[in-house]
Amino acid sequence: MSTRSCQGSDSVIKPLDTIPEDRKVRVQRTQSGFDPFEKPTSQVKRVHSENNACINAKSSSSGKESPKLRRHSSPSSPTSPKFGKADSYEKLEKLGEGSYATVYKGKSKVNGKLVALKVIRLQEEEGTPFTAIREASLLKGLKHANIVLLHDIIHTKETLTLVFEYVHTDLCQYMDRHPGGLHPENVKLFLYQLLRGLSYIHQRYILHRDLKPQNLLISDTGELKLADFGLARAKSVPSHTYSNEVVTLWYRPPDVLLGSTDYSTCLDMWGVGCIFIEMIQGVAAFPGMKDIQDQLERIFLVSLWFCRLSLFLL
C-alpha cells in the first residue's frame, strides 16, 4: 500500500470562524443536530424569511428603498447576459478532463460568481451520454447544503454544459495535502456531512453508486458536498435489477464484486465505511491493484484478521 507523498499537517477546521455573517445561517444548518427527516422546503423558507427580515430592517432604518429591490424590479436589457446562454459564462482555467467531459473553472457574467463548467462533448451518432442526462435530471430536484448545486444547463449542437457552484477542492486532494490521516475533529466533521447528504438522497429513493474521495467536494469553510451523480439511480423508477458495473473498484462492496445486481442503500454505506477508514489512516482501506479477484482477496484478508482478533479477545 502506498502512502500519501505530500507534506503538511491537518489542523482542526473551524468553518464558522471564517464565514461572513450573511453565510453563517446555511453552514450552521449543515453542522446542527442530525435530523434525517428534515424538510428542505421549510429550510428554504426559513432562510428566505431571515433574509427578508434583514432587508426590511435595513429599509426601515434608512427610510429608503433597498438598491437590491430596485435592481430586481427593473427590466433587463436585451443584450445583458442571461441564464441558459453559453456566452453568459467565461472560462478561466481547465480543472480536469475525463473520457467524455472537460471541467473548467469559470465566472458567471450574470452575477459575477465563480462556477464550475462541466462541458460534455456530444457525438452525432450517439447523442447525449445517458450519464449526463441522469445527472442533470436528478440534481435539478436536489437542494441541500451537502449536495453540489446545479445552477444552469446549456445545450448546443456540439456540447452540453452543466454549470455547478464552484468548490475549490475535493476530499482526495485534501488528504493528499495532509498525509498520515486527518485530524479526528475533521474526520467527524466530514463524516457527519457525508452521512447527512446521503440521508437526504436516500429518503428520496436515490442511490449515488459512486462514492469516493474524488466525488466529495470540500469548500474553504469545511463544507462537504456530494458531487458527480452520473452513476446515480432513482429507485422509484421501476427496475427488476441494477448494474453491477458501479462504484470505483476500491469502494465497491463484496456482493457487487461477486456480481450481485440486487442492492439498496447498503451499496453507498459500504463506500462510506471505506472513506471513513481512509480519512483516519491516510491510505485506502482496500487498494486492489489488479482486478476483481485481487480486490476480493484484500477484503477477505482484513475480514479474516478481524475474526481472529475477536475470537482472541473472547
C-alpha positions in Angstrom: 0.0 0.0 0.0 1.3 3.4 -0.9 1.2 6.3 1.4 0.4 9.9 0.7 3.5 11.6 -0.6 2.7 15.3 0.0 3.7 17.0 3.3 1.6 19.0 5.6 -0.3 18.7 8.9 -4.0 18.7 9.2 -5.4 21.3 11.7 -8.9 21.5 13.0 -11.3 23.2 10.6 -13.4 25.9 12.2 -15.7 26.8 9.4 -17.8 29.4 11.2 -14.7 31.5 12.2 -14.0 32.4 8.5 -17.5 32.8 7.1 -19.2 36.2 6.6 -22.3 36.8 8.7 -24.7 36.5 5.7 -23.5 32.9 5.1 -23.4 31.6 8.6 -27.1 30.6 8.6 -26.5 28.0 5.9 -23.4 26.5 7.3 -24.8 26.4 10.8 -27.6 24.4 9.5 -25.1 22.0 8.0 -23.4 21.5 11.4 -26.6 21.4 13.5 -28.1 18.3 15.1 -28.7 15.4 12.7 -32.3 15.3 11.6 -32.9 12.7 8.9 -36.5 13.8 8.4 -35.8 17.5 7.8 -37.8 19.2 5.1 -35.8 21.0 2.5 -38.7 23.3 1.6 -39.0 24.6 5.1 -35.3 25.2 5.3 -35.6 27.4 2.2 -38.5 29.3 3.7 -36.6 29.9 6.9 -33.6 31.3 5.0 -35.8 33.5 2.9 -37.7 34.8 5.9 -34.4 35.7 7.6 -33.1 37.4 4.5 -36.3 39.4 4.1 -36.1 40.4 7.8 -32.7 41.8 7.2 -33.8 43.7 4.1 -36.8 45.1 5.9 -34.7 46.1 8.8 -32.3 48.0 6.6 -35.1 49.6 4.7 -36.9 50.8 7.8 -33.7 52.1 9.4 -32.7 54.2 6.4 -36.2 55.2 5.2 -35.2 54.5 1.6 -35.9 51.7 -0.8 -33.3 49.0 -0.9 -31.0 49.2 -4.0 -31.2 45.4 -4.3 -35.0 45.6 -4.6 -34.9 48.4 -7.2 -32.4 46.4 -9.3 -34.6 43.3 -9.4 -37.6 45.3 -10.3 -36.0 47.0 -13.3 -36.3 45.3 -16.7 -33.2 43.6 -18.0 -31.5 44.8 -21.1 -32.0 42.6 -24.2 -28.2 42.4 -24.6 -27.5 41.6 -20.9 -26.2 38.1 -20.1 -28.9 35.6 -19.2 -29.0 32.1 -17.7 -29.1 29.3 -20.3 -26.7 31.0 -22.7 -23.2 29.9 -23.5 -21.9 33.5 -23.6 -23.1 34.1 -20.1 -20.0 32.3 -18.6 -16.3 33.0 -19.0 -13.8 30.1 -18.8 -10.9 30.9 -16.6 -8.9 27.7 -16.4 -9.1 24.0 -17.1 -9.5 21.9 -14.0 -9.7 18.4 -15.4 -10.7 16.1 -18.3 -12.4 12.8 -18.4 -13.5 10.3 -21.1 -16.5 12.4 -22.2 -16.3 15.7 -20.4 -13.9 18.6 -19.5 -14.3 20.7 -16.3 -13.4 24.3 -16.3 -13.3 27.0 -13.6 -15.5 29.8 -14.8 -17.1 33.0 -13.9 -20.8 34.0 -14.4 -21.4 37.2 -16.3 -24.8 37.3 -14.8 -23.9 37.7 -11.1 -20.1 37.6 -11.2 -19.8 34.4 -9.1 -17.3 31.6 -9.7 -18.7 28.4 -11.2 -17.6 25.0 -12.4 -18.4 24.3 -16.1 -18.7 20.6 -17.0 -18.6 20.6 -20.8 -19.8 17.3 -22.2 -18.9 16.6 -25.8 -21.8 15.3 -27.9 -21.3 12.7 -30.6 -23.5 12.9 -33.6 -24.1 9.2 -33.8 -24.5 8.5 -30.1 -26.2 11.7 -28.9 -26.1 13.0 -25.3 -24.5 10.5 -22.9 -27.1 8.9 -20.6 -25.0 9.7 -17.6 -25.2 13.4 -18.3 -29.0 13.2 -18.7 -29.3 11.2 -15.5 -27.0 13.6 -13.6 -28.9 16.7 -14.7 -32.3 15.3 -14.2 -31.5 14.2 -10.6 -29.6 17.3 -9.5 -32.4 19.6 -10.7 -34.6 18.3 -7.9 -31.9 18.1 -5.1 -31.4 21.2 -3.0 -29.3 20.6 0.1 -26.3 22.1 1.8 -24.3 18.9 1.3 -25.2 18.3 -2.3 -23.4 20.3 -5.1 -25.8 22.9 -6.6 -26.6 22.8 -10.3 -27.0 26.4 -11.4 -27.7 26.1 -15.1 -27.8 23.8 -18.2 -26.6 25.0 -21.6 -27.3 22.8 -24.7 -25.8 23.4 -28.1 -25.3 21.3 -31.1 -21.7 20.3 -30.1 -21.8 20.3 -26.3 -24.0 20.0 -23.2 -22.7 22.2 -20.3 -23.7 21.7 -16.7 -23.0 24.8 -14.6 -22.3 24.0 -10.9 -21.3 26.0 -7.9 -17.6 26.3 -7.6 -15.9 24.4 -4.8 -12.1 24.7 -4.7 -11.0 21.2 -3.7 -12.1 17.6 -3.0 -11.5 15.2 -0.2 -8.8 13.3 -2.2 -6.8 16.4 -2.8 -7.3 17.5 0.8 -6.0 14.1 2.1 -3.0 14.4 -0.3 -2.1 17.7 1.3 -2.4 16.1 4.8 -0.8 12.7 4.7 -0.9 10.2 7.5 -4.6 10.7 8.3 -6.7 13.7 9.1 -7.3 15.3 12.5 -10.1 13.4 14.4 -12.3 16.5 14.6 -12.1 17.0 10.8 -12.9 13.3 10.3 -16.0 13.7 12.4 -17.0 16.9 10.6 -16.6 15.4 7.1 -18.2 12.1 8.0 -21.2 13.8 9.6 -21.8 15.9 6.5 -21.4 12.9 4.2 -24.0 10.9 6.1 -26.3 13.9 6.2 -26.1 14.3 2.4 -26.6 10.6 1.8 -29.6 10.6 4.2 -31.2 13.4 2.1 -30.9 11.5 -1.2 -31.8 8.1 0.3 -35.0 9.5 1.6 -35.8 10.4 -2.0 -35.0 6.9 -3.1 -31.8 7.8 -4.9 -28.6 5.8 -4.8 -25.3 7.6 -5.5 -23.5 4.5 -6.6 -20.1 6.2 -7.0 -18.9 7.3 -3.6 -15.2 8.0 -3.4 -13.0 10.9 -2.1 -12.7 12.5 -5.6 -16.5 12.9 -5.7 -16.7 14.6 -2.3 -16.1 18.4 -2.7 -14.6 20.4 0.2 -15.1 24.2 0.4 -12.7 26.6 2.1 -15.1 26.7 5.1 -15.0 22.9 5.6 -18.4 22.2 3.9 -18.6 18.8 2.2 -20.8 18.3 -0.9 -21.7 15.2 -2.8 -20.9 15.5 -6.5 -20.8 13.5 -9.7 -24.3 11.9 -10.0 -23.5 10.3 -13.4 -24.0 6.8 -12.0 -26.8 7.7 -9.5 -30.1 5.9 -9.9 -33.6 6.7 -8.6 -35.0 3.5 -7.1 -38.5 4.9 -7.6 -38.0 4.1 -11.3 -39.3 0.5 -11.8 -36.4 -1.9 -12.5 -36.0 -5.6 -11.7 -32.2 -5.4 -11.4 -29.4 -2.9 -11.4 -26.0 -2.9 -13.0 -23.1 -4.4 -11.0 -20.6 -2.2 -13.0 -20.9 0.7 -10.5 -18.7 2.3 -7.9 -14.9 2.6 -8.3 -13.2 -0.8 -7.5 -11.7 0.2 -4.2 -15.1 1.3 -2.8 -17.3 -1.5 -4.2 -18.9 -3.9 -1.7 -18.0 -7.7 -2.0 -21.6 -8.7 -3.0 -21.5 -6.4 -6.0 -17.9 -7.5 -6.8 -19.3 -11.1 -7.0 -22.0 -10.0 -9.5 -25.0 -9.1 -7.4 -27.4 -6.7 -9.0 -30.0 -6.7 -6.2 -28.7 -4.0 -3.8 -30.0 -0.9 -1.9 -28.6 1.9 0.2 -26.1 -0.6 1.7 -24.1 -0.1 -1.5 -23.4 3.6 -0.6 -22.9 2.7 3.1 -20.0 0.4 2.2 -18.4 3.3 0.4 -18.9 5.5 3.5 -17.0 2.9 5.6 -14.1 2.8 3.2 -13.8 6.6 3.1 -14.0 6.7 6.9 -11.1 4.4 7.2 -9.1 6.2 4.6 -9.6 9.6 6.4 -8.3 8.0 9.6 -5.3 6.1 8.4 -4.4 8.2 5.3 -4.4 5.2 2.8 -7.2 3.4 1.1 -8.8 0.5 3.0 -8.8 -2.0 0.2 -6.5 -0.7 -2.6 -6.9 -3.5 -5.2 -4.2 -3.2 -7.8 -5.2 -5.8 -10.4 -8.7 -7.0 -10.8 -11.9 -8.0 -9.0 -10.2 -11.2 -7.7 -7.4 -9.1 -6.1 -10.0 -6.7 -4.6 -12.0 -9.6 -3.0 -8.8 -11.1 -1.6 -7.9 -7.8 0.1 -11.4 -7.5 1.6 -11.4 -11.1 2.9 -7.9 -10.9 4.3 -8.9 -7.9 6.5 -12.2 -9.6 7.5 -10.3 -12.8 8.5 -7.9 -10.8 10.6 -10.8 -9.1 12.5 -12.5 -12.5 13.0 -9.3 -13.9 14.6 -8.9 -10.8 16.7 -12.5 -11.1 18.0 -12.0 -14.8 18.9 -8.8 -13.9 20.7 -10.5 -11.2 22.8 -13.3 -13.6 23.7 
